[in-house]
Structure formats: structure tokens, C-alpha cells
Amino acid sequence: MSAYARPEALVSTDWVAEHLDDPNVRLVESNEDVLLYNTGHIRNAVKIDWVADLNDPIIRDYIGPDGFKALCEKNGISNDTFVVFYGDKNNWWATYAFWVFQLFGHTKAAVMNGGRTKWVQEGRELTKEASSFAKASYHAPQRQDYKIRALFAQTLAHQAAGLPLIDVRSPKEYSGELLHMADYPQEGTLRGGHIKGAHNVPWARAAQEDGTFKSVEDLKAIYEGEAGLSPDQNVIAYCRIGERSSHTWFVLTYLLGYPNVRNYDGSWTEWGNVVGAPIEK
């Protein structure tokens, strides 16, 4: 993993196994399937539910500083805690939780390369015993959205300027044939298609069969050779609700070292419902 631009953002399953009882490390499991944690998880890992824990229950936005402070404190996370995220489906939602933590500037964080898939394939221990830690003290600043998050108006201006957009959804979502991935409810937006000018690079192409990330060479072949990106560009990634694109944001930012990548979390659910938003099929 040392070949990646910021290798400190990844840890191996071996590293996690060696730090299960480290009081300065907190493992966080975050899955698409919010019930999966209860069927077995890594010992001493806490669960962060992307629906109940990270999103505001009233408005379409993330929790604010008070909510983030409470979330961290109840899980025994202080400002000095090294938080390691992992989850199902190639760390799809783990990178989403990691991204939300970065909105609050919690840079002492990493992703376990390979996620649940690799841990289970290696025959490592899972437990159903709930993890509990003493309440910590946490100071949460205001969210730093402007650094890594793009809102609708910013994405519209980005598109109008002809700057690079990466649509990380499946090809049939990109073409407008589907409104969501195959075998999921086809709901959430009135129109299908993609943002005008966006390139389609499905998020999961960045991962190998065991859930680990592909090599720098392979990632460059995809994002630079095929999609035409370069590190000097200002890039916005999007999907349907911002979760898959957080995975691509992580790849471009931490593995390839792109300094100016933002995640448009409103994504197609917002764009496909806005009157007059430029769409292609």
C-alpha cells in the first residue's frame, strides 16, 4: 500500500488484528445492510448506521456539530482517537462514513483495505457481543463542507464551466435506462440519465475481488487513461445519493493524490428532480 499517494489512509487486516485492544484505536463498521453488524462483527468494533447516525432526521443534510459530538462521545471516540472504518460491499459505506468524518476534520482516520469481505475470507474472528466503551470527550468544529463537498449550485456552475464530472453509477443508470442499480427499487427521481458532460466510471471498478483497492497503475489506467483526469484538475464525483461517489472520492483523493476532489452528495436524486437541470442520456 506504500505506493498510494497517502498510504496512511489505509490499514491492512493484519494491522487491525494487531490493534484490536489498542485504546487509541476505534474500529467502526458501517454497512449498506444496517442489520449486518448484529450477525457478527470484528471484536471491539462499534456500529455507525449511515441512516440513523450520520443524517439529520428532519432536513436533507448531515448531522451538525452537536450531533457529531454526541455520536463520537457515545462510541468512545475523542479528537485524538485513530478511527478505522470498514464495511460490506468493498467498503462502499465505510468510505461514506469516513467522508462524513472528514467534513468535521477528523483526519486521524483510515479505511481497512478489503473491508468485511477480506476479513471473512481470511477466516478471522467475528463476534456478536456488543461493543461498549466509556464515554469520551469530543470537540466538533463546524463542518468543512466547502473543501470536499459540492452542493447543487456549485455542481451546476462546475458543469457549465466544462470541468470534469465523474458519474460513478452503473452504465444503465448513466444511460437513463434505470433510476437505481439493478434489483433495487426504481425510485427517487423523475428523470433518468446523467449530468451533461459527465464521464461514467462505475465506483466498484476501483476494487479487486477480495475488496481491496486496485494498484496505483490500474487506478491511473481507469481514471486517467480512460476518463482523462489529471491531478491538476478540479473534479466532482456523484452517484444517486452520494454514497458510491464517496468511494471514488476516497480513491482519487487518498490513493491517487488528487488535491481538489469533491463529492456531490445531492447526486442524481437531487439533479434528476430539479427543473431545468441539464441532462444527457
C-alpha positions in Angstrom: 0.0 0.0 0.0 3.0 2.3 0.2 2.7 3.2 -3.5 -0.5 5.1 -2.9 -0.3 8.9 -2.5 -1.5 8.8 1.1 -0.9 5.3 2.4 -1.7 6.4 5.9 -5.4 6.4 5.0 -5.3 2.6 4.6 -4.6 -0.2 7.1 -4.4 -3.9 6.4 -6.4 -6.7 8.1 -3.2 -7.8 9.8 -2.8 -4.3 11.3 -6.4 -4.3 12.6 -5.9 -7.8 14.1 -2.8 -6.5 15.9 -4.6 -3.4 17.3 -7.9 -4.9 18.4 -7.2 -3.9 22.0 -5.4 -0.6 21.4 -7.3 2.0 23.4 -6.2 4.7 21.0 -7.9 2.9 18.0 -11.6 2.7 17.4 -12.9 0.3 14.8 -16.1 1.4 13.1 -18.3 -0.9 11.0 -20.6 0.9 8.5 -22.6 -1.2 6.1 -25.3 -0.8 3.4 -27.2 -3.6 5.3 -27.7 -1.9 8.7 -28.6 -5.2 10.3 -25.4 -7.0 9.2 -23.4 -5.8 12.2 -25.6 -7.8 14.5 -24.9 -11.0 12.7 -21.2 -10.7 13.6 -18.6 -8.0 13.6 -14.9 -7.5 14.4 -14.3 -7.6 18.2 -14.4 -4.1 19.7 -15.9 -2.6 16.6 -18.8 -0.1 17.0 -21.6 0.3 14.5 -22.3 3.6 12.8 -25.6 3.5 10.9 -25.5 5.7 7.8 -29.2 6.4 8.1 -29.7 6.9 11.8 -26.3 8.2 12.9 -25.0 10.4 10.1 -28.0 12.1 8.6 -30.2 14.8 10.2 -33.7 13.3 10.9 -35.5 16.4 9.6 -33.7 18.2 6.8 -31.8 16.7 3.9 -28.4 17.2 5.3 -25.8 15.6 7.6 -25.7 16.0 11.4 -24.3 19.2 12.7 -21.5 19.7 15.3 -23.7 18.8 18.3 -24.9 15.6 16.7 -21.4 14.6 15.6 -20.0 15.4 19.1 -22.7 13.1 20.6 -22.0 10.3 18.1 -18.3 10.3 18.8 -18.6 10.6 22.6 -21.1 7.7 22.9 -18.7 5.5 20.9 -15.7 6.3 22.9 -14.1 8.5 20.2 -12.1 11.5 21.2 -10.3 14.0 18.9 -7.1 12.0 19.4 -8.7 8.6 18.6 -7.5 6.9 15.4 -10.7 5.7 13.8 -10.6 2.8 11.3 -13.6 2.3 9.1 -14.6 -1.0 7.4 -17.8 -2.5 6.0 -19.6 -4.6 3.4 -19.5 -4.4 -0.4 -15.9 -3.2 -1.0 -16.1 -0.7 1.9 -18.8 1.2 0.0 -20.4 2.7 3.1 -17.2 2.7 5.1 -15.8 5.3 2.8 -19.1 7.2 3.1 -18.7 7.3 6.9 -15.0 8.2 6.5 -16.0 11.1 4.2 -18.5 12.5 6.8 -15.8 12.3 9.5 -13.6 14.4 7.1 -16.4 17.0 6.9 -15.6 17.6 10.6 -11.9 17.5 10.1 -11.2 14.2 11.9 -8.1 13.4 10.0 -6.9 10.6 12.4 -8.8 8.1 10.3 -8.2 5.3 7.9 -10.1 2.5 6.0 -9.4 -1.2 6.4 -8.3 -2.4 3.0 -10.7 -5.1 1.9 -13.4 -4.5 4.5 -15.6 -7.2 5.8 -15.1 -9.3 2.7 -11.4 -9.7 3.2 -11.6 -10.2 6.9 -14.2 -13.0 6.5 -12.3 -14.6 3.6 -9.2 -14.8 5.8 -11.2 -16.8 8.4 -10.8 -14.2 11.1 -12.9 -14.0 14.2 -16.3 -12.3 14.3 -18.4 -11.8 17.4 -22.0 -10.9 18.2 -21.0 -9.4 21.5 -21.9 -5.7 21.6 -19.0 -3.3 21.9 -19.2 -0.7 24.6 -16.8 2.0 25.7 -16.6 4.7 28.3 -18.0 8.0 27.1 -15.3 10.2 25.6 -14.9 13.9 25.3 -15.1 15.4 21.8 -14.9 18.9 20.4 -16.6 19.1 17.0 -16.0 22.1 14.8 -18.4 23.4 12.2 -18.5 21.2 9.1 -15.9 22.0 6.5 -18.2 21.3 3.6 -16.6 23.6 1.1 -13.4 21.5 1.0 -14.8 18.2 0.0 -18.5 18.6 -0.6 -20.3 20.1 -3.7 -23.8 21.4 -3.5 -26.2 21.7 -6.4 -25.4 25.3 -7.3 -21.7 24.6 -7.2 -22.1 21.5 -9.3 -24.2 23.4 -11.8 -21.5 26.0 -12.2 -18.9 23.3 -12.5 -20.8 21.6 -15.3 -21.4 24.9 -17.1 -17.7 25.6 -17.0 -16.9 22.3 -18.6 -15.0 21.0 -15.6 -14.6 17.2 -15.1 -17.6 15.3 -13.6 -17.4 11.6 -12.8 -20.7 9.6 -12.6 -19.9 6.5 -10.6 -23.2 4.7 -11.1 -23.8 1.7 -13.2 -23.9 2.1 -17.0 -27.7 1.6 -17.2 -28.2 4.3 -14.6 -25.9 6.6 -16.5 -27.8 5.9 -19.8 -31.1 6.6 -18.1 -32.4 3.1 -18.6 -32.5 2.6 -14.8 -33.1 5.1 -12.0 -31.2 2.9 -9.5 -28.9 -0.1 -9.6 -30.5 -3.3 -11.0 -32.5 -5.3 -8.4 -33.1 -2.1 -6.3 -36.4 -0.2 -6.2 -36.5 2.1 -9.2 -37.4 5.3 -7.3 -36.1 8.6 -6.1 -36.1 10.7 -9.2 -38.4 11.7 -12.0 -35.9 11.5 -14.9 -33.1 9.2 -15.8 -29.8 10.0 -17.4 -26.6 11.8 -16.3 -25.3 15.3 -15.8 -24.4 16.7 -19.2 -20.7 16.2 -19.9 -20.1 13.6 -17.1 -17.9 10.6 -17.7 -19.1 7.2 -16.4 -16.7 5.3 -14.2 -18.6 2.8 -12.0 -17.3 3.0 -8.5 -16.6 -0.7 -8.0 -14.1 -0.8 -10.8 -11.6 0.6 -8.2 -11.8 -2.6 -6.2 -10.5 -6.2 -6.6 -12.4 -9.3 -6.0 -11.3 -9.5 -2.4 -12.5 -6.0 -1.7 -9.0 -4.4 -1.7 -8.2 -1.4 -3.8 -6.5 -1.9 -7.1 -2.9 -0.8 -7.7 -1.9 2.8 -8.5 -1.1 1.7 -12.0 -4.5 0.1 -12.5 -6.3 3.1 -11.0 -4.5 5.5 -13.2 -5.4 3.4 -16.3 -9.0 3.8 -15.3 -9.3 7.4 -14.2 -6.6 9.0 -16.3 -6.2 6.7 -19.3 -10.0 6.1 -19.8 -11.7 9.1 -18.1 -9.0 11.6 -19.0 -8.5 13.0 -15.4 -5.3 14.5 -14.1 -4.2 15.6 -10.6 -4.3 19.3 -11.5 -8.0 19.3 -12.2 -10.9 20.3 -10.0 -13.1 17.1 -10.0 -16.7 16.4 -8.8 -17.9 12.9 -8.3 -21.6 11.9 -7.9 -23.9 8.9 -7.9 -27.5 8.6 -6.7 -27.3 9.8 -3.1 -23.6 10.4 -2.6 -22.5 7.1 -1.1 -20.9 5.3 -4.0 -19.2 8.6 -5.1 -17.6 8.9 -1.6 -15.7 5.7 -2.5 -14.5 7.3 -5.8 -13.7 10.5 -3.8 -11.5 8.4 -1.5 -9.7 6.7 -4.4 -8.9 9.9 -6.2 -8.0 11.9 -3.0 -6.1 9.4 -1.0 -4.8 6.7 -3.4 -4.0 8.9 -6.4 -3.4 12.1 -4.5 -5.7 14.5 -6.3 -5.9 17.7 -4.2 -9.2 19.1 -5.5 -12.0 16.4 -5.4 -15.5 17.0 -4.1 -18.4 14.7 -3.6 -21.8 15.9 -4.8 -23.9 14.1 -2.3 -27.2 15.5 -3.6 -26.3 13.5 -6.7 -28.9 12.1 -9.1 -31.7 12.1 -6.6 -31.4 15.9 -6.5 -30.3 16.6 -10.0 -32.9 14.4 -11.7 -35.7 16.2 -9.9 -34.5 19.8 -10.4 -36.4 21.8 -13.0 -34.1 22.8 -15.9 -31.0 20.9 -14.8 -29.1 19.9 -17.9 -29.4 16.1 -18.5 -28.0 13.8 -21.1 -29.0 10.2 -22.0 
